[in-house]
Amino acid sequence: MEMFIDCEIDCYQSLQTTSGMEVGRLKEMFGDKLCFWGGIPVEALIAGTPEDVRKSVRMAMERGAPGGGFILGPSHSVAMNTTYENFMAMLDEFVALRDKF
């Protein structure tokens, strides 16, 4: 992350939470210098349940949204085989939470 900051990058996208890139930890360490984008494991969108996705959204929002500098999204992209139900659960949970932060 320090290299991105040194290069004057403003935002880091693709937070792969399953590989240790948890948004709350990253914000604690670098949130004064970088915005973070991601937080929803692509694995949850593909193979999880809608409740798994909702839980991921809640966790990402609770850890990433306070104070700004956070863009909620999948860890990489909306990947092939993402289920419609899981995608809609992600959007629905975000809408339910967005005004709380």
N, CA, C and O atoms as a GROMACS GRO file, in nm:
protein
  404
    1MET      N    1   0.081  -0.118   0.000
    1MET     CA    2   0.000   0.000   0.000
    1MET      C    3   0.086   0.126   0.000
    1MET      O    4   0.052   0.227  -0.062
    2GLU      N    5   0.198   0.118   0.070
    2GLU     CA    6   0.286   0.235   0.073
    2GLU      C    7   0.332   0.275  -0.068
    2GLU      O    8   0.346   0.394  -0.097
    3MET      N    9   0.354   0.176  -0.154
    3MET     CA   10   0.397   0.208  -0.291
    3MET      C   11   0.287   0.280  -0.367
    3MET      O   12   0.315   0.373  -0.443
    4PHE      N   13   0.162   0.241  -0.348
    4PHE     CA   14   0.052   0.311  -0.412
    4PHE      C   15   0.044   0.454  -0.362
    4PHE      O   16   0.023   0.547  -0.440
    5ILE      N   17   0.059   0.472  -0.233
    5ILE     CA   18   0.055   0.605  -0.174
    5ILE      C   19   0.169   0.689  -0.228
    5ILE      O   20   0.149   0.805  -0.263
    6ASP      N   21   0.290   0.632  -0.235
    6ASP     CA   22   0.405   0.704  -0.289
    6ASP      C   23   0.384   0.746  -0.434
    6ASP      O   24   0.436   0.849  -0.478
    7CYS      N   25   0.306   0.667  -0.509
    7CYS     CA   26   0.276   0.698  -0.649
    7CYS      C   27   0.156   0.792  -0.662
    7CYS      O   28   0.110   0.821  -0.773
    8GLU      N   29   0.105   0.839  -0.549
    8GLU     CA   30  -0.008   0.930  -0.543
    8GLU      C   31  -0.138   0.870  -0.597
    8GLU      O   32  -0.222   0.941  -0.653
    9ILE      N   33  -0.153   0.739  -0.578
    9ILE     CA   34  -0.279   0.672  -0.608
    9ILE      C   35  -0.379   0.713  -0.500
    9ILE      O   36  -0.343   0.718  -0.382
   10ASP      N   37  -0.502   0.741  -0.538
   10ASP     CA   38  -0.603   0.786  -0.442
   10ASP      C   39  -0.692   0.674  -0.390
   10ASP      O   40  -0.745   0.684  -0.280
   11CYS      N   41  -0.710   0.568  -0.470
   11CYS     CA   42  -0.806   0.464  -0.434
   11CYS      C   43  -0.751   0.327  -0.474
   11CYS      O   44  -0.693   0.311  -0.581
   12TYR      N   45  -0.771   0.229  -0.386
   12TYR     CA   46  -0.730   0.093  -0.416
   12TYR      C   47  -0.856   0.009  -0.433
   12TYR      O   48  -0.939   0.002  -0.342
   13GLN      N   49  -0.870  -0.056  -0.549
   13GLN     CA   50  -0.985  -0.138  -0.582
   13GLN      C   51  -0.946  -0.284  -0.579
   13GLN      O   52  -0.830  -0.318  -0.603
   14SER      N   53  -1.040  -0.370  -0.550
   14SER     CA   54  -1.024  -0.515  -0.547
   14SER      C   55  -0.978  -0.564  -0.411
   14SER      O   56  -0.876  -0.631  -0.400
   15LEU      N   57  -1.053  -0.531  -0.308
   15LEU     CA   58  -1.022  -0.582  -0.174
   15LEU      C   59  -1.067  -0.727  -0.164
   15LEU      O   60  -1.186  -0.755  -0.147
   16GLN      N   61  -0.973  -0.817  -0.173
   16GLN     CA   62  -1.001  -0.960  -0.164
   16GLN      C   63  -1.002  -1.000  -0.018
   16GLN      O   64  -0.899  -1.038   0.038
   17THR      N   65  -1.119  -0.990   0.044
   17THR     CA   66  -1.129  -1.015   0.188
   17THR      C   67  -1.084  -1.154   0.227
   17THR      O   68  -1.033  -1.174   0.337
   18THR      N   69  -1.104  -1.252   0.139
   18THR     CA   70  -1.065  -1.390   0.172
   18THR      C   71  -0.914  -1.410   0.170
   18THR      O   72  -0.865  -1.516   0.209
   19SER      N   73  -0.839  -1.310   0.126
   19SER     CA   74  -0.693  -1.322   0.130
   19SER      C   75  -0.632  -1.224   0.231
   19SER      O   76  -0.514  -1.192   0.224
   20GLY      N   77  -0.714  -1.178   0.325
   20GLY     CA   78  -0.662  -1.094   0.432
   20GLY      C   79  -0.671  -0.945   0.409
   20GLY      O   80  -0.617  -0.868   0.488
   21MET      N   81  -0.736  -0.902   0.304
   21MET     CA   82  -0.746  -0.759   0.275
   21MET      C   83  -0.877  -0.705   0.332
   21MET      O   84  -0.965  -0.661   0.258
   22GLU      N   85  -0.889  -0.708   0.462
   22GLU     CA   86  -1.010  -0.666   0.531
   22GLU      C   87  -1.012  -0.513   0.538
   22GLU      O   88  -0.915  -0.451   0.581
   23VAL      N   89  -1.122  -0.453   0.495
   23VAL     CA   90  -1.130  -0.308   0.479
   23VAL      C   91  -1.108  -0.232   0.609
   23VAL      O   92  -1.044  -0.127   0.608
   24GLY      N   93  -1.158  -0.281   0.719
   24GLY     CA   94  -1.139  -0.210   0.846
   24GLY      C   95  -0.992  -0.201   0.884
   24GLY      O   96  -0.944  -0.096   0.927
   25ARG      N   97  -0.923  -0.309   0.868
   25ARG     CA   98  -0.778  -0.311   0.898
   25ARG      C   99  -0.702  -0.217   0.805
   25ARG      O  100  -0.615  -0.142   0.849
   26LEU      N  101  -0.736  -0.222   0.676
   26LEU     CA  102  -0.669  -0.134   0.580
   26LEU      C  103  -0.700   0.013   0.608
   26LEU      O  104  -0.611   0.098   0.598
   27LYS      N  105  -0.824   0.043   0.645
   27LYS     CA  106  -0.858   0.182   0.678
   27LYS      C  107  -0.783   0.230   0.800
   27LYS      O  108  -0.738   0.345   0.804
   28GLU      N  109  -0.769   0.144   0.900
   28GLU     CA  110  -0.693   0.181   1.020
   28GLU      C  111  -0.549   0.216   0.984
   28GLU      O  112  -0.492   0.310   1.038
   29MET      N  113  -0.492   0.139   0.893
   29MET     CA  114  -0.352   0.157   0.858
   29MET      C  115  -0.329   0.268   0.755
   29MET      O  116  -0.231   0.342   0.765
   30PHE      N  117  -0.420   0.282   0.656
   30PHE     CA  118  -0.394   0.371   0.543
   30PHE      C  119  -0.511   0.461   0.505
   30PHE      O  120  -0.504   0.533   0.405
   31GLY      N  121  -0.618   0.459   0.584
   31GLY     CA  122  -0.739   0.532   0.549
   31GLY      C  123  -0.724   0.682   0.539
   31GLY      O  124  -0.808   0.748   0.477
   32ASP      N  125  -0.621   0.737   0.597
   32ASP     CA  126  -0.599   0.881   0.584
   32ASP      C  127  -0.533   0.917   0.451
   32ASP      O  128  -0.521   1.035   0.417
   33LYS      N  129  -0.489   0.815   0.376
   33LYS     CA  130  -0.418   0.840   0.250
   33LYS      C  131  -0.484   0.775   0.129
   33LYS      O  132  -0.461   0.819   0.016
   34LEU      N  133  -0.566   0.671   0.151
   34LEU     CA  134  -0.628   0.597   0.040
   34LEU      C  135  -0.776   0.575   0.065
   34LEU      O  136  -0.820   0.557   0.179
   35CYS      N  137  -0.851   0.576  -0.042
   35CYS     CA  138  -0.989   0.529  -0.042
   35CYS      C  139  -0.984   0.380  -0.078
   35CYS      O  140  -0.896   0.337  -0.152
   36PHE      N  141  -1.078   0.303  -0.027
   36PHE     CA  142  -1.081   0.159  -0.057
   36PHE      C  143  -1.213   0.121  -0.123
   36PHE      O  144  -1.319   0.173  -0.088
   37TRP      N  145  -1.204   0.029  -0.220
   37TRP     CA  146  -1.318  -0.010  -0.302
   37TRP      C  147  -1.325  -0.162  -0.304
   37TRP      O  148  -1.231  -0.229  -0.348
   38GLY      N  149  -1.435  -0.217  -0.259
   38GLY     CA  150  -1.454  -0.363  -0.258
   38GLY      C  151  -1.523  -0.407  -0.132
   38GLY      O  152  -1.616  -0.341  -0.085
   39GLY      N  153  -1.478  -0.517  -0.077
   39GLY     CA  154  -1.527  -0.565   0.050
   39GLY      C  155  -1.625  -0.681   0.045
   39GLY      O  156  -1.648  -0.747   0.146
   40ILE      N  157  -1.685  -0.708  -0.073
   40ILE     CA  158  -1.779  -0.819  -0.084
   40ILE      C  159  -1.707  -0.934  -0.156
   40ILE      O  160  -1.672  -0.921  -0.273
   41PRO      N  161  -1.684  -1.045  -0.088
   41PRO     CA  162  -1.614  -1.156  -0.152
   41PRO      C  163  -1.689  -1.207  -0.275
   41PRO      O  164  -1.808  -1.239  -0.268
   42VAL      N  165  -1.620  -1.215  -0.385
   42VAL     CA  166  -1.682  -1.265  -0.508
   42VAL      C  167  -1.731  -1.409  -0.487
   42VAL      O  168  -1.828  -1.451  -0.550
   43GLU      N  169  -1.665  -1.482  -0.400
   43GLU     CA  170  -1.707  -1.620  -0.370
   43GLU      C  171  -1.848  -1.623  -0.310
   43GLU      O  172  -1.926  -1.714  -0.338
   44ALA      N  173  -1.880  -1.523  -0.227
   44ALA     CA  174  -2.014  -1.516  -0.168
   44ALA      C  175  -2.118  -1.489  -0.276
   44ALA      O  176  -2.228  -1.544  -0.271
   45LEU      N  177  -2.084  -1.404  -0.372
   45LEU     CA  178  -2.178  -1.373  -0.479
   45LEU      C  179  -2.204  -1.495  -0.568
   45LEU      O  180  -2.314  -1.512  -0.620
   46ILE      N  181  -2.104  -1.576  -0.586
   46ILE     CA  182  -2.117  -1.693  -0.674
   46ILE      C  183  -2.176  -1.814  -0.600
   46ILE      O  184  -2.273  -1.874  -0.647
   47ALA      N  185  -2.119  -1.848  -0.486
   47ALA     CA  186  -2.155  -1.975  -0.422
   47ALA      C  187  -2.226  -1.960  -0.288
   47ALA      O  188  -2.271  -2.059  -0.231
   48GLY      N  189  -2.236  -1.837  -0.236
   48GLY     CA  190  -2.301  -1.818  -0.107
   48GLY      C  191  -2.451  -1.809  -0.119
   48GLY      O  192  -2.509  -1.824  -0.227
   49THR      N  193  -2.512  -1.786  -0.006
   49THR     CA  194  -2.657  -1.763  -0.001
   49THR      C  195  -2.682  -1.613   0.002
   49THR      O  196  -2.589  -1.536   0.029
   50PRO      N  197  -2.804  -1.570  -0.024
   50PRO     CA  198  -2.833  -1.427  -0.008
   50PRO      C  199  -2.800  -1.376   0.133
   50PRO      O  200  -2.756  -1.262   0.148
   51GLU      N  201  -2.822  -1.459   0.234
   51GLU     CA  202  -2.787  -1.414   0.370
   51GLU      C  203  -2.635  -1.401   0.387
   51GLU      O  204  -2.590  -1.311   0.458
   52ASP      N  205  -2.557  -1.488   0.324
   52ASP     CA  206  -2.411  -1.474   0.327
   52ASP      C  207  -2.370  -1.339   0.268
   52ASP      O  208  -2.283  -1.270   0.321
   53VAL      N  209  -2.433  -1.304   0.158
   53VAL     CA  210  -2.403  -1.177   0.091
   53VAL      C  211  -2.443  -1.060   0.179
   53VAL      O  212  -2.367  -0.965   0.195
   54ARG      N  213  -2.562  -1.066   0.237
   54ARG     CA  214  -2.608  -0.959   0.325
   54ARG      C  215  -2.512  -0.941   0.444
   54ARG      O  216  -2.481  -0.829   0.483
   55LYS      N  217  -2.468  -1.050   0.500
   55LYS     CA  218  -2.372  -1.044   0.611
   55LYS      C  219  -2.242  -0.978   0.566
   55LYS      O  220  -2.186  -0.897   0.640
   56SER      N  221  -2.196  -1.012   0.447
   56SER     CA  222  -2.073  -0.951   0.394
   56SER      C  223  -2.092  -0.801   0.373
   56SER      O  224  -2.001  -0.722   0.402
   57VAL      N  225  -2.207  -0.761   0.324
   57VAL     CA  226  -2.235  -0.618   0.304
   57VAL      C  227  -2.236  -0.547   0.438
   57VAL      O  228  -2.175  -0.441   0.453
   58ARG      N  229  -2.304  -0.604   0.536
   58ARG     CA  230  -2.309  -0.541   0.669
   58ARG      C  231  -2.169  -0.524   0.727
   58ARG      O  232  -2.134  -0.418   0.779
   59MET      N  233  -2.089  -0.629   0.719
   59MET     CA  234  -1.954  -0.622   0.774
   59MET      C  235  -1.870  -0.517   0.700
   59MET      O  236  -1.800  -0.438   0.763
   60ALA      N  237  -1.877  -0.518   0.568
   60ALA     CA  238  -1.799  -0.421   0.490
   60ALA      C  239  -1.842  -0.279   0.522
   60ALA      O  240  -1.758  -0.191   0.537
   61MET      N  241  -1.971  -0.256   0.531
   61MET     CA  242  -2.020  -0.121   0.561
   61MET      C  243  -1.983  -0.078   0.702
   61MET      O  244  -1.941   0.036   0.723
   62GLU      N  245  -1.997  -0.168   0.798
   62GLU     CA  246  -1.962  -0.134   0.937
   62GLU      C  247  -1.815  -0.102   0.951
   62GLU      O  248  -1.777  -0.012   1.026
   63ARG      N  249  -1.732  -0.175   0.879
   63ARG     CA  250  -1.587  -0.157   0.892
   63ARG      C  251  -1.531  -0.051   0.798
   63ARG      O  252  -1.434   0.017   0.831
   64GLY      N  253  -1.593  -0.036   0.678
   64GLY     CA  254  -1.535   0.053   0.579
   64GLY      C  255  -1.598   0.189   0.565
   64GLY      O  256  -1.528   0.286   0.535
   65ALA      N  257  -1.728   0.199   0.587
   65ALA     CA  258  -1.798   0.323   0.557
   65ALA      C  259  -1.776   0.438   0.656
   65ALA      O  260  -1.770   0.553   0.612
   66PRO      N  261  -1.764   0.413   0.787
   66PRO     CA  262  -1.751   0.527   0.878
   66PRO      C  263  -1.633   0.618   0.841
   66PRO      O  264  -1.521   0.572   0.822
   67GLY      N  265  -1.663   0.745   0.834
   67GLY     CA  266  -1.559   0.843   0.802
   67GLY      C  267  -1.535   0.863   0.654
   67GLY      O  268  -1.452   0.946   0.617
   68GLY      N  269  -1.605   0.790   0.569
   68GLY     CA  270  -1.586   0.804   0.424
   68GLY      C  271  -1.466   0.728   0.374
   68GLY      O  272  -1.406   0.651   0.449
   69GLY      N  273  -1.431   0.748   0.250
   69GLY     CA  274  -1.316   0.680   0.191
   69GLY      C  275  -1.340   0.534   0.161
   69GLY      O  276  -1.247   0.453   0.165
   70PHE      N  277  -1.466   0.499   0.131
   70PHE     CA  278  -1.499   0.360   0.104
   70PHE      C  279  -1.605   0.351  -0.005
   70PHE      O  280  -1.703   0.425  -0.003
   71ILE      N  281  -1.585   0.261  -0.100
   71ILE     CA  282  -1.680   0.232  -0.206
   71ILE      C  283  -1.712   0.084  -0.196
   71ILE      O  284  -1.625  -0.001  -0.215
   72LEU      N  285  -1.837   0.052  -0.166
   72LEU     CA  286  -1.878  -0.088  -0.155
   72LEU      C  287  -1.882  -0.152  -0.293
   72LEU      O  288  -1.932  -0.092  -0.388
   73GLY      N  289  -1.830  -0.272  -0.305
   73GLY     CA  290  -1.836  -0.346  -0.429
   73GLY      C  291  -1.780  -0.485  -0.412
   73GLY      O  292  -1.727  -0.518  -0.306
   74PRO      N  293  -1.791  -0.567  -0.516
   74PRO     CA  294  -1.731  -0.700  -0.512
   74PRO      C  295  -1.579  -0.690  -0.503
   74PRO      O  296  -1.520  -0.587  -0.536
   75SER      N  297  -1.518  -0.797  -0.457
   75SER     CA  298  -1.372  -0.796  -0.441
   75SER      C  299  -1.299  -0.776  -0.573
   75SER      O  300  -1.188  -0.723  -0.574
   76HIS      N  301  -1.359  -0.816  -0.683
   76HIS     CA  302  -1.295  -0.796  -0.814
   76HIS      C  303  -1.393  -0.734  -0.911
   76HIS      O  304  -1.376  -0.620  -0.954
   77SER      N  305  -1.495  -0.809  -0.946
   77SER     CA  306  -1.598  -0.765  -1.039
   77SER      C  307  -1.721  -0.850  -1.011
   77SER      O  308  -1.717  -0.941  -0.929
   78VAL      N  309  -1.829  -0.819  -1.078
   78VAL     CA  310  -1.945  -0.908  -1.071
   78VAL      C  311  -1.913  -1.021  -1.168
   78VAL      O  312  -1.933  -1.009  -1.289
   79ALA      N  313  -1.865  -1.129  -1.113
   79ALA     CA  314  -1.809  -1.238  -1.193
   79ALA      C  315  -1.917  -1.326  -1.254
   79ALA      O  316  -2.031  -1.332  -1.207
   80MET      N  317  -1.877  -1.393  -1.359
   80MET     CA  318  -1.963  -1.493  -1.421
   80MET      C  319  -2.006  -1.593  -1.313
   80MET      O  320  -1.927  -1.630  -1.227
   81ASN      N  321  -2.130  -1.637  -1.320
   81ASN     CA  322  -2.191  -1.731  -1.226
   81ASN      C  323  -2.239  -1.666  -1.097
   81ASN      O  324  -2.286  -1.735  -1.007
   82THR      N  325  -2.229  -1.532  -1.086
   82THR     CA  326  -2.294  -1.464  -0.975
   82THR      C  327  -2.443  -1.485  -0.991
   82THR      O  328  -2.498  -1.464  -1.099
   83THR      N  329  -2.509  -1.527  -0.884
   83THR     CA  330  -2.653  -1.550  -0.895
   83THR      C  331  -2.729  -1.418  -0.886
   83THR      O  332  -2.687  -1.325  -0.817
   84TYR      N  333  -2.839  -1.413  -0.954
   84TYR     CA  334  -2.925  -1.295  -0.951
   84TYR      C  335  -2.968  -1.265  -0.807
   84TYR      O  336  -2.964  -1.149  -0.764
   85GLU      N  337  -3.007  -1.367  -0.733
   85GLU     CA  338  -3.053  -1.348  -0.595
   85GLU      C  339  -2.944  -1.288  -0.508
   85GLU      O  340  -2.971  -1.201  -0.426
   86ASN      N  341  -2.820  -1.333  -0.527
   86ASN     CA  342  -2.710  -1.279  -0.447
   86ASN      C  343  -2.675  -1.137  -0.487
   86ASN      O  344  -2.645  -1.054  -0.401
   87PHE      N  345  -2.679  -1.108  -0.615
   87PHE     CA  346  -2.653  -0.971  -0.660
   87PHE      C  347  -2.759  -0.876  -0.605
   87PHE      O  348  -2.726  -0.768  -0.556
   88MET      N  349  -2.884  -0.916  -0.612
   88MET     CA  350  -2.992  -0.832  -0.561
   88MET      C  351  -2.985  -0.818  -0.409
   88MET      O  352  -3.019  -0.713  -0.356
   89ALA      N  353  -2.941  -0.922  -0.338
   89ALA     CA  354  -2.924  -0.913  -0.192
   89ALA      C  355  -2.816  -0.812  -0.158
   89ALA      O  356  -2.830  -0.737  -0.062
   90MET      N  357  -2.708  -0.808  -0.238
   90MET     CA  358  -2.602  -0.709  -0.216
   90MET      C  359  -2.658  -0.568  -0.230
   90MET      O  360  -2.635  -0.483  -0.144
   91LEU      N  361  -2.730  -0.543  -0.337
   91LEU     CA  362  -2.786  -0.410  -0.360
   91LEU      C  363  -2.888  -0.373  -0.253
   91LEU      O  364  -2.886  -0.261  -0.201
   92ASP      N  365  -2.976  -0.466  -0.220
   92ASP     CA  366  -3.080  -0.441  -0.121
   92ASP      C  367  -3.021  -0.408   0.016
   92ASP      O  368  -3.067  -0.316   0.082
   93GLU      N  369  -2.922  -0.484   0.057
   93GLU     CA  370  -2.860  -0.459   0.188
   93GLU      C  371  -2.786  -0.327   0.190
   93GLU      O  372  -2.789  -0.256   0.290
   94PHE      N  373  -2.722  -0.292   0.080
   94PHE     CA  374  -2.655  -0.162   0.072
   94PHE      C  375  -2.757  -0.049   0.087
   94PHE      O  376  -2.735   0.044   0.164
   95VAL      N  377  -2.867  -0.057   0.014
   95VAL     CA  378  -2.970   0.047   0.023
   95VAL      C  379  -3.024   0.059   0.165
   95VAL      O  380  -3.049   0.169   0.214
   96ALA      N  381  -3.041  -0.055   0.232
   96ALA     CA  382  -3.092  -0.054   0.369
   96ALA      C  383  -2.993   0.011   0.467
   96ALA      O  384  -3.034   0.066   0.569
   97LEU      N  385  -2.864   0.004   0.436
   97LEU     CA  386  -2.762   0.054   0.529
   97LEU      C  387  -2.701   0.188   0.494
   97LEU      O  388  -2.644   0.254   0.581
   98ARG      N  389  -2.712   0.231   0.370
   98ARG     CA  390  -2.633   0.347   0.324
   98ARG      C  391  -2.653   0.474   0.404
   98ARG      O  392  -2.558   0.551   0.420
   99ASP      N  393  -2.770   0.499   0.455
   99ASP     CA  394  -2.794   0.622   0.530
   99ASP      C  395  -2.750   0.614   0.675
   99ASP      O  396  -2.756   0.713   0.748
  100LYS      N  397  -2.705   0.496   0.718
  100LYS     CA  398  -2.661   0.479   0.856
  100LYS      C  399  -2.515   0.518   0.876
  100LYS      O  400  -2.467   0.526   0.989
  101PHE      N  401  -2.445   0.544   0.765
  101PHE     CA  402  -2.302   0.574   0.778
  101PHE      C  403  -2.271   0.710   0.723
  101PHE      O  404  -2.156   0.752   0.725
   0.00000   0.00000   0.00000
